[in-house]
Amino acid sequence: MNWEHSLDLLQVHCQGEIGKVIVGGAPEIPGATLLDKMNRINAGDDRLRRFVTSEPRAHVAMSVNLLVPPCRPEADAGFIVLQADRAHPMSGSNCICVVTALLETGRVPMVEPETTVRIDTPAGLIVARARCVDGRCLSVSLDNVDCFVETLDMAVETPRWGRITADIAFGGVYYAIIDVEQVGLAIAPPQARDLAEAGIALKALLARQVRVSHPTLPGLDEIAYVMFRGREPDGAVRTCTTLRPGRVDRSPCGTGSSANLATLHARGRIRAGEGRRSRSIIGGEFLAEVVGETTVGDRPAILPRITGQAWIYGREQLRLDDRDPFPDGFALSDSWGSQA
């Protein structure tokens, strides 16, 4: 069998959310910055994304992270998040997967008890601090990009739930954050399919009713995800990010938790130096902290820090074969949801 053309991947998950990492065999993506490279994937040739994120080589509940050389001279590595719908500029769980993969495979030298890794992303530079013992990453703390609120309590007209409100905030990508009781659901495993379908329906409605545009990052001009929000008796925030074509995030969602911190800060419910636990639909946790305040354009913004853990659970190699009948992949609604 000819394996001359293949992709090497590490299988990694962060609190149950799969974030595989392409570590070899990928083509070079042209562009002067990571944002240029991501925009090229989304606006031009996205065959690699479709190849690695669709069946028969993938399943719906996963992302794939493309390692690329950094464009910022101060960065140790760069990555772009590849998902079923498009390439995305940043993801907290995926960044934790990437940092863990870089350190535990020796691609970035590990220093115990703490290693600092600087990651170039289309959203900006991420500074990660990994707590390391005996060659393992026990936790990764990400100093995320500047996060801010676009609108609080925006009214959204829906045919199913009537008028609901959403907080629109940027946490590395744009989110619409919706209190889950407004759609008559709870963030619990038995309601995962209903949550996914509600979130995808709301994303389609928001695309017609809400306009966003990042003040300094061209091309970041859509709400990437709808995240449902609940509140726990112990003060933690229960999160459920919904992703196209129809699934829910297994992790507490780092960029969504960052966006939610921005909404709490804008309402005066959290200050610099304080944090909240974010808890996922399956009970995984991130610590989300506000470590500082800044501005983005004319918007007040926060400096968020997200701490979590990832695990490498295997390796895989994908063969690139011109005779493969499904080079672009496919998705069926039986498992990918009605939007497939």
Residue pairs with C-beta under 8 A, 6 or more apart in sequence:
1 319
3 317
3 319
5 25
5 319
5 320
5 321
6 25
6 317
6 318
6 319
6 320
7 22
7 24
7 25
7 26
7 52
7 317
7 318
7 320
8 22
8 23
8 24
8 25
8 315
8 316
8 317
9 20
9 21
9 22
9 23
9 52
9 64
9 315
9 316
9 317
9 318
10 20
10 21
10 23
10 101
10 105
10 312
10 314
10 315
11 18
11 20
11 312
11 313
11 314
11 315
11 316
12 18
12 19
12 20
12 21
12 97
12 100
12 101
12 310
12 311
12 312
12 313
13 19
13 97
13 250
13 310
13 311
13 313
14 93
14 94
14 96
14 97
14 100
14 251
14 308
14 309
14 310
14 311
15 93
15 250
15 251
15 252
15 280
15 282
15 284
15 285
15 286
15 308
15 309
15 310
16 250
16 251
16 280
16 282
16 284
17 61
17 63
17 93
17 249
17 250
17 251
18 61
18 62
18 63
18 250
19 62
19 63
19 64
19 65
19 91
19 93
19 94
19 96
19 97
19 98
19 310
20 52
20 62
20 63
20 64
20 65
20 97
20 316
21 64
21 65
21 67
21 79
21 97
21 98
21 101
22 52
22 64
22 65
22 66
22 67
23 67
23 101
23 105
23 107
25 320
26 48
26 66
26 67
26 68
27 48
29 37
29 40
29 41
29 66
29 68
29 80
30 36
30 37
30 40
31 37
31 38
31 39
31 40
31 71
32 71
33 71
33 122
34 68
34 70
34 71
34 78
34 80
34 89
34 120
34 121
34 122
35 89
35 122
35 123
35 217
35 218
35 219
37 68
37 71
37 80
37 122
38 80
38 87
38 88
38 89
38 122
38 219
39 122
39 218
39 219
41 48
41 49
41 80
41 82
41 86
41 87
42 86
42 87
42 219
46 86
46 87
47 327
47 328
48 66
48 82
49 64
49 82
49 83
49 86
49 87
50 328
50 329
51 57
51 318
51 320
51 327
51 328
51 329
52 58
52 64
52 82
52 318
53 62
53 63
53 64
53 82
53 83
53 84
53 329
54 84
54 326
54 328
54 329
54 330
54 331
55 326
55 329
55 330
55 331
55 332
56 326
56 329
56 330
57 318
57 329
58 64
58 84
58 329
59 335
60 84
60 245
60 246
60 247
60 331
60 335
60 336
60 337
61 247
61 250
63 81
63 82
63 83
63 91
63 94
64 82
64 83
65 79
65 80
65 81
65 82
65 94
65 97
65 98
66 79
66 80
66 82
67 77
67 78
67 79
67 98
68 78
68 79
68 80
69 77
69 78
70 76
70 77
70 78
70 118
70 119
70 120
71 78
71 120
72 78
72 118
72 120
72 125
74 118
74 125
75 118
75 119
75 120
75 125
76 102
76 108
76 117
76 118
76 119
77 98
77 102
77 107
77 108
77 117
77 119
77 120
78 119
78 120
78 121
79 94
79 95
79 98
79 119
79 120
79 121
80 87
80 88
80 89
80 121
80 122
81 87
81 88
81 89
81 90
81 91
81 94
82 88
83 243
83 244
84 243
84 244
84 245
84 331
84 336
85 243
85 244
85 245
88 173
88 224
89 121
89 122
89 123
89 172
89 173
89 217
89 220
90 121
90 122
90 123
90 124
90 126
90 144
90 145
90 172
90 173
90 255
91 172
91 173
91 254
91 255
92 142
92 144
92 172
92 251
92 253
92 254
92 255
92 256
92 257
92 258
92 286
92 306
92 308
93 249
93 251
93 252
93 253
93 254
93 308
93 310
95 119
95 121
95 126
95 128
95 140
95 142
95 254
96 128
96 140
96 142
96 254
96 306
96 308
96 309
96 310
97 310
98 119
99 117
99 119
99 128
99 130
99 137
99 140
99 142
99 310
100 130
100 137
100 140
100 309
100 310
100 311
100 312
101 107
101 310
101 312
102 108
102 117
103 110
103 115
103 117
103 130
103 132
103 137
104 110
104 135
104 136
104 137
104 312
105 312
108 115
108 117
109 115
110 130
110 132
110 135
111 132
112 132
112 133
112 134
113 131
113 132
113 133
114 129
114 130
114 131
114 132
115 129
115 130
115 132
116 127
116 128
116 129
116 130
117 127
117 128
117 129
117 130
118 125
118 126
118 127
118 128
119 125
119 126
119 127
119 128
120 126
121 145
121 172
122 217
123 145
123 172
123 173
123 217
123 220
124 145
124 146
124 217
125 145
126 142
126 143
126 144
126 145
127 142
127 143
128 140
128 141
128 142
128 143
129 140
129 141
129 143
130 137
130 139
130 140
130 141
131 137
131 138
131 139
131 140
131 141
132 138
137 309
137 310
138 309
139 307
139 308
139 309
140 307
140 308
140 309
140 310
141 305
141 306
141 307
142 254
142 305
142 306
142 307
143 291
143 303
143 304
143 305
144 171
144 172
144 254
144 255
144 258
144 303
144 304
144 305
144 306
145 172
146 294
146 295
146 296
146 301
146 302
146 303
147 169
147 170
147 171
147 172
147 258
147 259
147 261
147 262
147 301
147 302
147 303
147 304
148 169
148 170
148 262
148 296
148 299
148 300
148 301
148 302
149 167
149 168
149 169
149 170
149 262
149 263
149 266
149 299
149 300
150 168
150 169
150 170
150 174
150 212
150 299
151 167
151 168
151 210
152 167
152 263
152 266
152 267
153 165
153 166
153 167
154 165
154 166
154 167
154 168
154 210
155 163
155 164
155 165
156 163
156 164
156 165
156 166
156 176
156 202
156 205
156 206
156 209
156 210
157 163
157 205
157 209
158 164
158 201
158 202
158 205
160 183
160 201
161 182
161 183
161 184
164 178
164 182
164 183
165 178
165 179
165 182
166 176
166 177
166 178
166 202
166 206
166 226
167 175
167 176
167 177
167 178
167 260
167 263
168 174
168 175
168 176
168 177
168 210
168 212
168 223
169 175
169 177
169 259
169 260
169 262
169 263
170 212
170 214
170 220
170 259
170 262
170 296
171 254
171 255
171 256
171 257
171 258
171 259
171 260
171 261
171 262
171 304
172 254
172 255
172 258
172 259
173 220
173 224
173 225
173 255
174 212
174 214
174 220
174 222
174 223
174 224
174 225
174 259
175 223
175 224
175 225
175 226
175 227
175 241
175 255
175 256
175 259
175 260
176 202
176 203
176 206
176 210
176 223
176 225
176 226
176 227
177 226
177 227
177 228
177 229
177 256
177 259
177 260
177 263
178 202
178 226
178 227
178 228
178 229
179 228
179 229
179 230
180 186
180 187
180 195
180 228
180 229
180 230
180 238
180 240
181 230
183 198
183 202
183 228
185 191
185 194
185 195
185 198
185 228
186 230
187 195
187 228
187 230
187 238
187 239
187 240
187 281
188 281
189 281
189 282
192 248
192 281
193 337
195 228
195 240
195 242
195 248
195 281
196 242
196 243
196 246
196 247
196 248
196 337
197 246
197 337
197 338
198 228
198 242
199 225
199 226
199 227
199 228
199 240
199 241
199 242
199 243
199 248
200 226
200 242
200 244
200 245
200 246
200 337
200 338
200 339
202 226
203 223
203 225
203 226
203 242
203 244
206 223
206 226
207 222
207 223
210 223
211 221
212 220
212 221
212 222
212 223
213 220
213 221
214 220
214 221
215 296
215 297
215 298
215 299
216 296
216 297
225 241
225 242
225 243
225 256
226 241
226 242
227 239
227 240
227 241
227 242
227 253
227 256
227 259
227 260
228 239
228 240
228 241
228 242
229 237
229 238
229 239
229 240
229 260
230 237
230 238
230 239
230 240
231 237
231 238
232 238
232 277
232 279
234 277
235 276
235 277
236 276
236 277
236 278
236 279
236 285
237 257
237 260
237 276
237 277
237 278
237 279
237 288
238 279
238 280
238 281
239 249
239 252
239 253
239 256
239 257
239 260
239 278
239 279
239 280
239 281
240 248
240 249
240 280
240 281
241 248
241 249
241 253
241 256
242 248
242 249
243 249
244 339
245 331
245 336
245 337
245 339
245 340
246 336
246 337
246 338
246 339
246 340
247 336
247 337
248 281
249 256
249 280
249 281
250 280
250 281
250 282
250 284
251 280
251 284
251 286
251 308
252 278
252 279
252 280
252 284
252 285
252 286
252 308
253 278
253 280
253 286
254 286
254 288
254 306
254 308
256 278
257 276
257 278
257 286
257 288
257 304
257 306
258 288
258 302
258 304
258 306
260 276
260 278
260 288
261 270
261 276
261 288
261 289
261 290
261 302
261 304
262 301
262 302
262 304
264 270
264 276
265 271
265 290
265 293
265 300
265 302
266 300
270 276
270 290
271 290
272 290
272 291
272 292
272 293
272 302
273 289
273 290
273 291
274 289
274 290
275 287
275 288
275 289
275 290
275 305
276 287
276 288
277 285
277 286
277 287
277 288
278 285
278 286
278 287
278 288
279 285
284 308
285 308
286 306
286 307
286 308
287 305
287 306
287 307
287 308
288 304
288 305
288 306
289 304
289 305
289 306
289 307
290 302
290 303
290 304
290 305
291 303
291 304
291 305
292 302
292 303
293 300
293 301
293 302
293 303
294 301
294 302
294 303
295 301
331 340
332 340
333 339
333 340
